[in-house]
Amino acid sequence: MRVNSLNRTISFGTTSRLYKTKSGDDMGCNSWLFRNDIDWNKLAKYEIEHFKDKDKVNIVMFAASDGSEAYTKIISLHENCTGRSRDAVAKFFPIKAYDTDSEILKAAKSGRINSFMHDRIELDLHCKNYEDYFTESKNGLIIPNDKDCHTSQPLFAKKILTENVDFSYGDMFEKVYEIKDDSNTIVMCRNILGYFWIQEIEKFLQAVSKALKPESLFVIGNHDFVLYNIKEYVERYCFREVMKNVFKKI
């Protein structure tokens, strides 16, 4: 993650890690399974249909945190490929997931997440059988400065999750210029734009708009509306909202 010059401390969900950036700003990671500012089932069905004629779909995820969102994405696609073989969603993987917090990247690469009752409920709601994706872990995941990790119930992600996402260090303001799009890309930049000044938001949106061709998707979150009407700015750069927090390049 990268932040603006505001020294703000952020509150979190399942992962409650606070840390200081290299510039000295207070920052952290707010992540949990099936964060409810997206209709994950509706989005997965839309993506499967929207990209049905594409041989490959690229998913680029910025501010990926502990892996909960990447796992949510993978589960949603698998659970919603109704009437199709699970191979039908293989073209969406692997997800390219980036973050700038070395500790949270270490946690993501471990294949374990710290879950709470909320996560278990969401798994039951979104999965026919959550054991297709996770097993119970006896060893808790200790994330420095995560105030809740000692009271969590750790889960170990199965290969259907871990083999379908690559977690790497990356600043979204740099990695956005590496996107190679052929109208077959989904950029997920959720709940991070809300931490920036508007000049930085517009700089990033301009870069995303330039990188993506028509029909590719850009996904944000509720927190991105904290300071500005972010929808207005996203649409200014040639995107049209197709469902809540999901925009298509036009």
Secondary structure as the mmCIF struct_conf table of DSSP 4:
data_model
#
loop_
_struct_conf.conf_type_id
_struct_conf.id
_struct_conf.beg_label_comp_id
_struct_conf.beg_label_asym_id
_struct_conf.beg_label_seq_id
_struct_conf.end_label_comp_id
_struct_conf.end_label_asym_id
_struct_conf.end_label_seq_id
BEND BEND1 SER A 5 SER A 5
HELX_LH_PP_P HELX_LH_PP_P1 THR A 9 SER A 11
BEND BEND2 GLY A 13 THR A 14
STRN STRN1 THR A 15 LYS A 20
TURN_TY1_P TURN_TY1_P1 LYS A 22 SER A 23
BEND BEND3 GLY A 24 GLY A 24
STRN STRN2 ASP A 26 SER A 31
TURN_TY1_P TURN_TY1_P2 LEU A 33 PHE A 34
TURN_TY1_P TURN_TY1_P3 ASN A 36 ASP A 37
BEND BEND4 ILE A 38 ILE A 38
HELX_RH_AL_P HELX_RH_AL_P1 TRP A 40 HIS A 50
TURN_TY1_P TURN_TY1_P4 PHE A 51 ASP A 53
BEND BEND5 ASP A 55 ASP A 55
STRN STRN3 ASN A 58 PHE A 62
BEND BEND6 ALA A 63 ALA A 63
TURN_TY1_P TURN_TY1_P5 SER A 65 ASP A 66
BEND BEND7 GLY A 67 GLY A 67
HELX_RH_AL_P HELX_RH_AL_P2 SER A 68 GLU A 79
TURN_TY1_P TURN_TY1_P6 ASN A 80 ASN A 80
TURN_TY1_P TURN_TY1_P7 THR A 82 GLY A 83
BEND BEND8 ARG A 84 ARG A 84
HELX_RH_3T_P HELX_RH_3T_P1 ARG A 86 PHE A 92
BEND BEND9 PRO A 94 PRO A 94
STRN STRN4 ILE A 95 ASP A 99
BEND BEND10 THR A 100 THR A 100
HELX_RH_AL_P HELX_RH_AL_P3 SER A 102 LYS A 109
TURN_TY1_P TURN_TY1_P8 SER A 110 GLY A 111
STRN STRN5 ARG A 112 SER A 115
HELX_RH_AL_P HELX_RH_AL_P4 MET A 117 HIS A 126
BEND BEND11 LYS A 128 LYS A 128
HELX_RH_3T_P HELX_RH_3T_P2 TYR A 130 ASP A 132
TURN_TY1_P TURN_TY1_P9 TYR A 133 TYR A 133
STRN STRN6 PHE A 134 GLU A 136
BEND BEND12 LYS A 138 ASN A 139
TURN_TY1_P TURN_TY1_P10 PRO A 144 ASN A 145
STRN STRN7 ASP A 146 ASP A 146
TURN_TY1_P TURN_TY1_P11 LYS A 147 ASP A 148
HELX_RH_3T_P HELX_RH_3T_P3 CYS A 149 THR A 151
BEND BEND13 SER A 152 SER A 152
STRN STRN8 GLN A 153 ALA A 157
HELX_RH_AL_P HELX_RH_AL_P5 LYS A 159 THR A 162
TURN_TY1_P TURN_TY1_P12 GLU A 163 ASN A 164
STRN STRN9 VAL A 165 TYR A 169
HELX_RH_AL_P HELX_RH_AL_P6 MET A 172 LYS A 175
HELX_RH_3T_P HELX_RH_3T_P4 VAL A 176 GLU A 178
BEND BEND14 ASP A 182 SER A 183
STRN STRN10 THR A 185 MET A 188
BEND BEND15 ASN A 191 ASN A 191
HELX_RH_3T_P HELX_RH_3T_P5 LEU A 193 TYR A 195
BEND BEND16 PHE A 196 PHE A 196
HELX_RH_AL_P HELX_RH_AL_P7 ILE A 198 ALA A 211
HELX_LH_PP_P HELX_LH_PP_P2 LEU A 212 LYS A 213
TURN_TY1_P TURN_TY1_P13 PRO A 214 GLU A 215
STRN STRN11 LEU A 217 VAL A 219
HELX_RH_3T_P HELX_RH_3T_P6 ASN A 222 PHE A 225
BEND BEND17 VAL A 226 TYR A 228
HELX_RH_AL_P HELX_RH_AL_P8 ILE A 230 ARG A 236
TURN_TY1_P TURN_TY1_P14 TYR A 237 TYR A 237
BEND BEND18 CYS A 238 CYS A 238
STRN STRN12 PHE A 239 MET A 243
TURN_TY1_P TURN_TY1_P15 LYS A 244 ASN A 245
STRN STRN13 VAL A 246 LYS A 249
#
